[in-house]
Amino acid sequence: MTTITEHPKSGRVIKVLQITDTHLFADGSGCLLGLNTEQSLDAVTAEVRAHHLPADLILATGDLVHDGTPAAYRRIFSHLKNFGLPVYCLPGNHDEARTLQHTLDDELIKYTEDAHLGNWHFIFLDSTIPDNEGAHLTPETLDMLETQLQSAPDSHTLVCLHHQPVPMGSRWLDTMAVDNADAFFRIIDRHPQVRGILWGHVHQTFDGLHKDIKLMSSPSTCIQFLPGSEDFAVDTANPGYRWLELYPDGRIETGVERIAALPGSVDLASNGY
């Protein structure tokens, strides 16, 4: 995979949107726990268009589709490319990374190791384990992270992955956290230019700190997991997305927005999927 460099005007704020865990199906009528995931994505993207455009790029941080099929990827890409922005994709545990990569059909949809915009460096890590819901960063991925960070010590850096590298406080969900997060943070701690770490997977909002590094997760565009739950549980919170403003001095301003009304209903009694 190659480095991608964009050239926004020097010295201005970079606006980023995170859209995650869309779980689309090849069939547009596909539902997850009773909710049509395409309809909920449509509602979220309408909210984005109403309140958070223009922007510079979109981060699609995994579980883009639910069934791993080329048709499902073509469906999600058709939604994302309509923004007319670069979209950087990461695989999640429900994705098929090779199918994702081979289905790319538009220059706006990107699958790469890193990107540069202004004085910001974005690094994209694959945390997935084939045929497993859990998370692991391979030696090759950790080496890539180290190499990328060494290559741009003067660029503020946002590291992105699908799975959470820190506990979320939910017993069942934390069984799927990155299982070698200590090795990950040893690398991060050697490079003071890292300003933020961003992930999906957890279908809920998280804002925290590792030393002075922002830690962030975002709601899914479909169903939400109940924070703090011991076992699988669905929350009544609505779908949403995260916006980030990346400043030339390395500061990150960020927030989460949710749609006002759910386009359908969710099976709150479900014990998993």
C-alpha contacts under 8 A as a table, 3 or more apart, distances in Angstrom:
res1	aa1	res2	aa2	distance
1	M	111	Y	7.66
1	M	112	T	5.17
1	M	113	E	5.94
2	T	112	T	5.95
2	T	113	E	6.51
2	T	114	D	7.40
3	T	112	T	6.79
3	T	113	E	6.50
3	T	114	D	5.29
3	T	115	A	5.52
3	T	116	H	7.73
4	I	112	T	7.65
4	I	114	D	6.54
4	I	115	A	4.53
4	I	116	H	6.30
5	T	115	A	5.51
5	T	116	H	4.61
5	T	117	L	6.15
6	E	115	A	7.52
6	E	116	H	6.03
6	E	117	L	4.97
6	E	118	G	7.25
7	H	10	S	7.87
7	H	117	L	5.81
7	H	118	G	5.90
8	P	12	R	7.78
8	P	14	I	7.87
8	P	117	L	6.35
8	P	118	G	5.71
9	K	12	R	6.23
9	K	118	G	7.09
10	S	118	G	5.88
10	S	119	N	7.82
11	G	118	G	7.47
11	G	248	P	5.61
12	R	247	Y	6.96
12	R	248	P	6.50
13	V	245	E	6.22
13	V	246	L	5.52
13	V	247	Y	4.75
13	V	248	P	6.43
14	I	55	A	7.52
14	I	56	D	6.28
14	I	117	L	7.86
14	I	118	G	7.99
14	I	245	E	5.64
14	I	246	L	4.99
14	I	247	Y	6.58
15	K	54	P	7.90
15	K	55	A	4.86
15	K	56	D	5.29
15	K	57	L	7.02
15	K	243	W	7.33
15	K	244	L	5.89
15	K	245	E	4.73
15	K	246	L	6.45
16	V	55	A	6.09
16	V	56	D	5.94
16	V	57	L	5.26
16	V	58	I	5.81
16	V	59	L	7.28
16	V	243	W	5.75
16	V	244	L	5.00
16	V	245	E	6.29
16	V	246	L	7.68
17	L	55	A	7.29
17	L	57	L	6.46
17	L	58	I	4.74
17	L	59	L	6.12
17	L	241	Y	7.35
17	L	242	R	5.89
17	L	243	W	4.55
17	L	244	L	6.29
18	Q	58	I	5.75
18	Q	59	L	4.70
18	Q	60	A	6.00
18	Q	61	T	7.21
18	Q	218	S	7.56
18	Q	241	Y	5.91
18	Q	242	R	5.06
18	Q	243	W	6.18
18	Q	244	L	7.95
19	I	22	T	7.53
19	I	58	I	7.02
19	I	59	L	6.17
19	I	60	A	5.01
19	I	61	T	6.78
19	I	220	S	7.46
19	I	221	T	7.06
19	I	241	Y	5.43
19	I	242	R	6.97
20	T	59	L	7.82
20	T	60	A	5.28
20	T	61	T	5.06
20	T	62	G	5.96
20	T	63	D	7.00
20	T	64	L	6.92
20	T	200	G	5.77
20	T	201	H	7.64
20	T	218	S	7.24
20	T	219	P	7.33
20	T	220	S	5.48
20	T	221	T	6.47
20	T	241	Y	7.31
21	D	61	T	7.12
21	D	62	G	5.77
21	D	63	D	4.59
21	D	64	L	5.58
21	D	65	V	7.69
21	D	200	G	6.69
21	D	201	H	6.42
21	D	203	H	7.19
21	D	220	S	4.98
21	D	221	T	6.30
21	D	222	C	7.37
22	T	37	T	6.70
22	T	38	E	7.89
22	T	41	L	6.63
22	T	63	D	6.30
22	T	64	L	5.03
22	T	65	V	6.35
22	T	220	S	6.40
22	T	221	T	5.28
22	T	222	C	6.24
23	H	32	L	7.78
23	H	37	T	6.37
23	H	63	D	5.67
23	H	64	L	5.26
23	H	65	V	4.08
23	H	66	H	4.45
23	H	67	D	7.99
23	H	94	H	7.96
23	H	222	C	7.53
24	L	28	G	7.61
24	L	30	G	7.22
24	L	37	T	5.74
24	L	38	E	6.08
24	L	64	L	6.47
24	L	65	V	4.33
24	L	66	H	5.59
24	L	67	D	7.70
24	L	72	A	6.15
24	L	73	Y	7.99
24	L	75	R	7.50
24	L	76	I	6.58
25	F	28	G	6.28
25	F	29	S	7.83
25	F	30	G	5.47
25	F	31	C	7.96
25	F	37	T	7.88
25	F	65	V	5.92
25	F	66	H	5.72
25	F	67	D	5.87
25	F	69	T	7.90
25	F	71	A	7.86
25	F	72	A	4.93
25	F	75	R	7.85
26	A	30	G	7.58
26	A	67	D	7.26
26	A	69	T	6.58
26	A	70	P	7.66
26	A	71	A	4.84
26	A	72	A	3.83
26	A	73	Y	7.60
26	A	75	R	6.88
27	D	30	G	5.52
27	D	72	A	7.33
28	G	36	N	7.98
28	G	38	E	6.27
29	S	36	N	6.32
29	S	38	E	7.57
30	G	36	N	5.80
30	G	37	T	6.76
30	G	38	E	7.67
31	C	34	G	5.29
31	C	35	L	4.91
31	C	36	N	4.19
31	C	37	T	5.75
32	L	35	L	5.23
32	L	36	N	6.50
32	L	37	T	6.57
32	L	222	C	7.97
32	L	223	I	7.58
32	L	273	Y	7.94
33	L	223	I	7.77
33	L	266	V	5.68
33	L	267	D	5.24
33	L	270	S	7.11
33	L	273	Y	7.54
34	G	264	G	7.95
34	G	265	S	6.31
34	G	266	V	5.14
34	G	267	D	5.82
35	L	40	S	7.59
35	L	222	C	7.19
35	L	223	I	7.42
35	L	263	P	7.84
35	L	264	G	5.96
35	L	265	S	5.70
35	L	266	V	5.38
35	L	267	D	7.99
36	N	39	Q	5.47
36	N	40	S	6.43
36	N	222	C	7.97
36	N	263	P	7.99
36	N	264	G	7.26
37	T	40	S	5.11
37	T	41	L	6.09
37	T	221	T	7.59
37	T	222	C	5.61
38	E	41	L	5.02
38	E	42	D	6.14
39	Q	42	D	5.02
39	Q	43	A	6.33
39	Q	263	P	6.55
40	S	43	A	5.06
40	S	44	V	6.31
40	S	221	T	6.20
40	S	222	C	5.61
40	S	239	P	7.16
40	S	262	L	7.16
40	S	263	P	6.02
41	L	44	V	5.05
41	L	45	T	6.09
41	L	221	T	5.45
41	L	222	C	6.82
42	D	45	T	5.21
42	D	46	A	6.13
43	A	46	A	5.17
43	A	47	E	6.42
43	A	259	I	6.80
43	A	263	P	7.39
44	V	47	E	5.07
44	V	48	V	6.32
44	V	221	T	6.37
44	V	239	P	6.95
44	V	240	G	5.97
44	V	241	Y	7.28
44	V	258	R	7.41
44	V	259	I	6.11
45	T	48	V	4.88
45	T	49	R	6.18
46	A	49	R	5.11
46	A	50	A	6.19
47	E	50	A	5.10
47	E	51	H	6.17
47	E	52	H	7.85
47	E	258	R	7.92
47	E	259	I	6.46
48	V	51	H	5.42
48	V	52	H	5.09
48	V	53	L	6.68
49	R	52	H	6.00
49	R	53	L	5.61
50	A	53	L	7.19
52	H	55	A	6.94
52	H	243	W	7.58
55	A	85	L	7.63
56	D	85	L	6.47
56	D	86	P	7.38
57	L	85	L	5.39
57	L	86	P	5.03
57	L	87	V	5.92
57	L	88	Y	7.75
58	I	85	L	6.87
58	I	86	P	6.32
58	I	87	V	4.67
58	I	88	Y	6.31
59	L	87	V	5.87
59	L	88	Y	5.07
59	L	89	C	6.32
60	A	64	L	7.26
60	A	87	V	6.77
60	A	88	Y	5.98
60	A	89	C	4.82
60	A	90	L	6.27
61	T	64	L	7.65
61	T	89	C	6.07
61	T	90	L	4.94
61	T	91	P	6.90
61	T	92	G	7.26
61	T	160	C	7.38
61	T	161	L	6.42
61	T	162	H	5.40
61	T	199	W	6.38
61	T	200	G	5.55
62	G	89	C	6.89
62	G	90	L	4.94
62	G	91	P	4.47
62	G	92	G	4.02
62	G	93	N	7.59
62	G	95	D	7.16
62	G	161	L	7.93
62	G	162	H	5.45
62	G	200	G	6.61
62	G	201	H	7.14
63	D	66	H	6.59
63	D	91	P	6.31
63	D	92	G	4.40
63	D	93	N	6.36
63	D	94	H	5.19
63	D	95	D	5.48
63	D	201	H	7.31
64	L	73	Y	7.50
64	L	76	I	6.94
64	L	91	P	7.35
64	L	92	G	7.29
64	L	94	H	7.80
64	L	95	D	6.64
65	V	68	G	5.94
65	V	69	T	7.92
65	V	72	A	6.05
65	V	73	Y	6.54
65	V	76	I	7.31
65	V	94	H	6.72
65	V	95	D	6.09
66	H	72	A	7.92
66	H	94	H	5.55
66	H	95	D	6.84
67	D	72	A	7.12
67	D	94	H	7.06
67	D	95	D	7.47
68	G	72	A	6.78
68	G	73	Y	7.49
68	G	94	H	6.73
68	G	95	D	5.22
68	G	96	E	5.22
68	G	99	T	7.25
68	G	100	L	7.97
69	T	72	A	5.24
69	T	73	Y	6.52
69	T	96	E	7.79
69	T	99	T	7.11
70	P	73	Y	5.11
70	P	74	R	6.18
70	P	99	T	6.27
70	P	100	L	7.34
70	P	103	T	6.14
71	A	74	R	5.08
71	A	75	R	6.23
72	A	75	R	5.00
72	A	76	I	6.37
73	Y	76	I	5.19
73	Y	77	F	5.98
73	Y	100	L	6.39
73	Y	103	T	6.63
74	R	77	F	5.16
74	R	78	S	6.09
74	R	103	T	6.84
74	R	104	L	7.87
74	R	105	D	7.78
75	R	78	S	5.24
75	R	79	H	6.69
76	I	79	H	5.22
76	I	80	L	6.31
77	F	80	L	5.04
77	F	81	K	5.90
77	F	104	L	7.76
77	F	105	D	7.91
77	F	109	I	7.15
78	S	81	K	5.59
78	S	82	N	6.52
79	H	82	N	5.59
79	H	83	F	7.75
80	L	83	F	5.95
80	L	87	V	7.11
80	L	109	I	7.88
81	K	84	G	5.52
81	K	85	L	6.80
81	K	86	P	7.84
81	K	87	V	7.42
81	K	106	D	7.54
81	K	108	L	6.32
81	K	109	I	6.81
82	N	85	L	7.98
84	G	108	L	7.23
85	L	108	L	6.35
86	P	108	L	4.60
86	P	109	I	6.13
86	P	110	K	7.16
87	V	108	L	5.96
87	V	109	I	4.90
87	V	110	K	5.88
88	Y	109	I	6.29
88	Y	110	K	4.86
88	Y	111	Y	5.93
88	Y	112	T	7.41
89	C	109	I	7.25
89	C	110	K	6.06
89	C	111	Y	5.35
89	C	112	T	7.87
90	L	111	Y	6.90
90	L	124	F	6.94
90	L	125	L	7.47
90	L	126	D	6.67
90	L	161	L	6.80
90	L	162	H	6.77
91	P	94	H	7.88
91	P	95	D	5.54
91	P	96	E	7.17
91	P	97	A	5.66
91	P	100	L	7.69
91	P	126	D	6.49
91	P	128	T	7.12
91	P	162	H	6.87
92	G	95	D	5.19
92	G	126	D	7.97
92	G	127	S	7.60
92	G	128	T	6.12
92	G	162	H	5.56
92	G	163	H	7.56
92	G	201	H	7.24
93	N	96	E	7.96
93	N	128	T	5.63
93	N	129	I	7.19
93	N	130	P	7.69
93	N	131	D	7.77
93	N	132	N	6.81
93	N	133	E	5.27
93	N	134	G	7.40
94	H	133	E	7.71
95	D	100	L	7.30
96	E	99	T	5.32
96	E	100	L	6.05
97	A	100	L	4.99
97	A	101	Q	6.17
98	R	101	Q	5.13
98	R	102	H	6.01
99	T	102	H	5.08
99	T	103	T	5.92
100	L	103	T	5.36
100	L	104	L	6.66
101	Q	104	L	5.65
101	Q	111	Y	6.54
104	L	109	I	6.50
104	L	110	K	7.49
105	D	109	I	7.44
106	D	109	I	5.62
107	E	110	K	6.94
112	T	115	A	7.67
112	T	124	F	7.08
113	E	123	I	6.00
113	E	124	F	5.14
113	E	125	L	6.99
114	D	121	H	7.18
114	D	122	F	5.31
114	D	123	I	4.37
114	D	124	F	5.69
114	D	148	Q	7.84
115	A	121	H	5.92
115	A	122	F	5.11
115	A	123	I	6.72
116	H	119	N	7.19
116	H	120	W	5.79
116	H	121	H	4.62
116	H	122	F	6.20
117	L	120	W	5.29
117	L	121	H	6.52
119	N	154	D	7.91
119	N	155	S	5.13
119	N	156	H	6.32
119	N	248	P	6.62
120	W	155	S	5.25
120	W	156	H	4.77
120	W	157	T	5.66
120	W	158	L	7.54
120	W	246	L	7.84
120	W	248	P	7.89
121	H	152	A	7.59
121	H	155	S	5.80
121	H	156	H	5.97
121	H	157	T	4.61
121	H	158	L	6.35
122	F	157	T	5.76
122	F	158	L	4.99
122	F	159	V	5.93
122	F	160	C	7.33
123	I	145	L	7.35
123	I	148	Q	7.42
123	I	157	T	7.41
123	I	158	L	6.42
123	I	159	V	4.84
123	I	160	C	6.06
124	F	159	V	6.21
124	F	160	C	4.97
124	F	161	L	6.00
125	L	137	L	7.83
125	L	141	T	6.71
125	L	145	L	7.68
125	L	159	V	7.57
125	L	160	C	6.19
125	L	161	L	5.00
125	L	162	H	7.87
126	D	137	L	7.08
126	D	141	T	7.26
126	D	161	L	6.19
126	D	162	H	7.19
127	S	135	A	5.21
127	S	136	H	5.28
127	S	137	L	5.26
127	S	138	T	7.99
127	S	161	L	6.29
127	S	162	H	6.24
127	S	163	H	6.29
127	S	178	V	7.13
128	T	132	N	7.64
128	T	133	E	7.51
128	T	134	G	6.85
128	T	135	A	5.15
128	T	136	H	6.30
128	T	137	L	7.69
128	T	162	H	7.69
128	T	163	H	7.79
129	I	132	N	5.36
129	I	133	E	7.01
129	I	134	G	6.33
129	I	135	A	5.87
129	I	136	H	6.39
133	E	176	M	6.31
134	G	175	T	7.08
134	G	176	M	4.18
134	G	177	A	6.50
134	G	178	V	7.15
134	G	179	D	7.85
135	A	163	H	6.29
135	A	176	M	5.90
135	A	177	A	5.79
135	A	178	V	4.47
135	A	179	D	6.06
136	H	178	V	5.18
136	H	179	D	5.47
136	H	180	N	6.22
137	L	140	E	7.98
137	L	141	T	5.81
137	L	142	L	6.32
137	L	178	V	7.17
137	L	179	D	7.94
137	L	180	N	6.76
137	L	184	F	7.73
138	T	141	T	5.07
138	T	142	L	6.27
139	P	142	L	5.10
139	P	143	D	6.03
140	E	143	D	5.04
140	E	144	M	6.12
141	T	144	M	4.99
141	T	145	L	6.23
142	L	145	L	4.99
142	L	146	E	6.28
142	L	183	A	7.95
142	L	184	F	6.85
142	L	187	I	7.94
143	D	146	E	5.11
143	D	147	T	6.10
144	M	147	T	5.02
144	M	148	Q	6.00
145	L	148	Q	5.21
145	L	149	L	6.16
145	L	187	I	7.75
146	E	149	L	5.24
146	E	150	Q	6.13
146	E	187	I	6.38
147	T	150	Q	5.12
147	T	151	S	6.11
148	Q	151	S	5.06
148	Q	152	A	6.75
149	L	152	A	5.67
149	L	153	P	6.23
149	L	191	H	6.78
150	Q	153	P	5.83
150	Q	191	H	7.89
152	A	155	S	5.54
153	P	156	H	7.94
153	P	191	H	7.38
153	P	193	Q	6.27
154	D	193	Q	6.76
155	S	193	Q	6.44
156	H	193	Q	5.03
156	H	194	V	6.03
156	H	195	R	6.26
156	H	250	G	5.55
157	T	193	Q	5.84
157	T	194	V	4.54
157	T	195	R	5.59
157	T	196	G	6.85
158	L	194	V	6.18
158	L	195	R	5.94
158	L	196	G	4.83
158	L	197	I	5.76
158	L	198	L	7.30
159	V	194	V	7.45
159	V	196	G	6.33
159	V	197	I	4.77
159	V	198	L	6.26
160	C	197	I	5.83
160	C	198	L	4.82
160	C	199	W	5.80
161	L	164	Q	7.78
161	L	198	L	6.52
161	L	199	W	5.05
161	L	200	G	7.25
162	H	199	W	4.92
162	H	200	G	4.91
162	H	201	H	5.73
163	H	176	M	7.38
163	H	177	A	5.93
163	H	178	V	6.29
163	H	199	W	5.96
163	H	200	G	6.13
163	H	201	H	5.43
163	H	202	V	7.47
164	Q	167	P	7.12
164	Q	168	M	7.72
164	Q	176	M	7.97
164	Q	177	A	5.16
164	Q	178	V	6.17
164	Q	199	W	6.05
164	Q	200	G	7.21
164	Q	201	H	7.13
164	Q	202	V	7.27
164	Q	217	S	7.87
165	P	177	A	5.87
165	P	178	V	5.06
165	P	181	A	5.47
166	V	177	A	6.88
166	V	178	V	7.63
166	V	181	A	7.35
167	P	170	S	7.64
167	P	174	D	5.71
167	P	177	A	6.87
168	M	173	L	7.38
168	M	174	D	6.32
168	M	206	F	7.85
168	M	227	P	7.80
168	M	228	G	7.40
169	G	174	D	7.06
169	G	227	P	7.46
169	G	228	G	5.23
169	G	229	S	7.62
170	S	173	L	5.32
170	S	174	D	5.87
170	S	227	P	6.61
170	S	228	G	4.62
170	S	229	S	4.94
170	S	230	E	5.40
170	S	231	D	7.43
171	R	174	D	5.37
171	R	175	T	6.73
171	R	228	G	7.85
171	R	229	S	6.85
171	R	230	E	4.81
171	R	231	D	6.61
172	W	175	T	5.61
172	W	176	M	7.73
172	W	229	S	7.67
172	W	230	E	5.98
172	W	231	D	5.27
172	W	232	F	6.35
173	L	176	M	5.69
173	L	177	A	7.24
173	L	202	V	7.25
173	L	231	D	7.98
173	L	232	F	7.60
174	D	177	A	5.04
176	M	179	D	7.75
178	V	181	A	5.43
180	N	183	A	5.63
180	N	184	F	6.72
181	A	184	F	4.83
181	A	185	F	6.13
182	D	185	F	5.23
182	D	186	R	6.15
183	A	186	R	5.14
183	A	187	I	6.63
184	F	187	I	5.48
184	F	188	I	6.38
185	F	188	I	4.71
185	F	189	D	5.84
186	R	189	D	5.25
186	R	190	R	6.64
187	I	190	R	5.38
187	I	191	H	7.04
188	I	191	H	5.54
188	I	192	P	7.67
188	I	194	V	6.90
189	D	192	P	6.75
191	H	194	V	6.27
192	P	195	R	7.80
194	V	197	I	7.98
194	V	213	I	6.79
195	R	212	D	7.56
195	R	213	I	4.99
195	R	214	K	6.31
195	R	250	G	6.59
195	R	251	R	7.51
195	R	252	I	7.60
196	G	213	I	5.14
196	G	214	K	4.47
196	G	215	L	5.95
196	G	216	M	7.62
196	G	252	I	7.81
197	I	213	I	7.26
197	I	214	K	6.22
197	I	215	L	5.05
197	I	216	M	6.28
198	L	215	L	6.18
198	L	216	M	4.87
198	L	217	S	5.83
199	W	216	M	6.46
199	W	217	S	5.01
199	W	218	S	7.26
200	G	203	H	6.83
200	G	217	S	5.53
200	G	218	S	5.96
200	G	219	P	7.67
200	G	220	S	7.67
201	H	220	S	7.94
202	V	217	S	7.25
202	V	218	S	7.57
202	V	219	P	7.50
202	V	220	S	7.94
202	V	225	F	6.97
203	H	218	S	6.47
203	H	219	P	4.59
203	H	220	S	4.68
203	H	223	I	7.07
203	H	224	Q	4.87
203	H	225	F	5.39
204	Q	217	S	6.80
204	Q	218	S	5.43
204	Q	219	P	4.22
204	Q	220	S	6.83
204	Q	224	Q	6.02
204	Q	225	F	6.14
204	Q	226	L	7.59
204	Q	227	P	7.01
205	T	216	M	7.39
205	T	217	S	5.27
205	T	218	S	4.54
205	T	219	P	5.43
205	T	256	V	7.51
206	F	215	L	7.39
206	F	216	M	5.33
206	F	217	S	4.86
206	F	218	S	6.67
207	D	214	K	7.22
207	D	215	L	5.62
207	D	216	M	4.80
207	D	217	S	6.80
208	G	214	K	6.02
208	G	215	L	4.86
208	G	216	M	6.59
209	L	212	D	6.01
209	L	213	I	5.42
209	L	214	K	4.82
209	L	215	L	5.29
210	H	213	I	5.07
210	H	214	K	6.60
210	H	215	L	6.77
218	S	240	G	7.65
218	S	241	Y	6.13
218	S	242	R	5.92
218	S	256	V	7.08
219	P	224	Q	6.56
219	P	239	P	6.16
219	P	240	G	5.39
219	P	241	Y	5.91
219	P	242	R	7.70
219	P	256	V	7.91
220	S	223	I	6.25
220	S	224	Q	6.22
220	S	239	P	5.70
220	S	240	G	6.14
220	S	241	Y	6.99
221	T	239	P	4.64
221	T	240	G	5.32
221	T	241	Y	6.80
222	C	238	N	7.84
222	C	239	P	5.27
222	C	240	G	7.95
223	I	234	V	7.21
223	I	235	D	7.65
223	I	238	N	7.51
223	I	239	P	6.49
223	I	266	V	7.21
224	Q	234	V	5.78
224	Q	235	D	5.22
224	Q	236	T	7.14
224	Q	237	A	6.40
224	Q	238	N	7.20
224	Q	239	P	6.91
225	F	232	F	7.53
225	F	233	A	5.88
225	F	234	V	4.53
225	F	235	D	5.09
226	L	229	S	5.93
226	L	232	F	7.91
226	L	233	A	5.40
226	L	234	V	5.08
226	L	235	D	4.28
226	L	236	T	7.88
227	P	235	D	7.65
229	S	232	F	6.81
229	S	233	A	6.47
231	D	271	N	7.95
232	F	271	N	5.61
232	F	272	G	6.02
233	A	268	L	7.37
233	A	269	A	7.66
233	A	270	S	7.19
233	A	271	N	6.50
233	A	272	G	7.68
234	V	267	D	7.96
234	V	268	L	5.45
234	V	269	A	7.58
234	V	270	S	7.40
235	D	268	L	7.24
236	T	268	L	7.70
238	N	258	R	5.96
238	N	259	I	6.19
238	N	260	A	7.32
238	N	261	A	6.95
238	N	262	L	6.07
239	P	258	R	5.55
239	P	259	I	6.12
239	P	262	L	7.42
240	G	256	V	6.98
240	G	257	E	5.45
240	G	258	R	3.94
240	G	259	I	6.00
241	Y	256	V	5.75
241	Y	257	E	5.66
241	Y	258	R	6.59
242	R	254	T	7.16
242	R	255	G	5.75
242	R	256	V	4.37
242	R	257	E	6.30
243	W	254	T	5.59
243	W	255	G	5.64
243	W	256	V	6.37
243	W	257	E	7.89
244	L	252	I	6.67
244	L	253	E	5.74
244	L	254	T	4.31
244	L	255	G	6.77
245	E	252	I	5.72
245	E	253	E	5.06
245	E	254	T	6.16
246	L	250	G	6.69
246	L	251	R	6.12
246	L	252	I	4.90
246	L	253	E	6.69
247	Y	250	G	5.40
247	Y	251	R	5.15
247	Y	252	I	6.30
248	P	251	R	7.30
259	I	262	L	7.14
262	L	265	S	6.93
267	D	270	S	5.75
270	S	273	Y	7.90
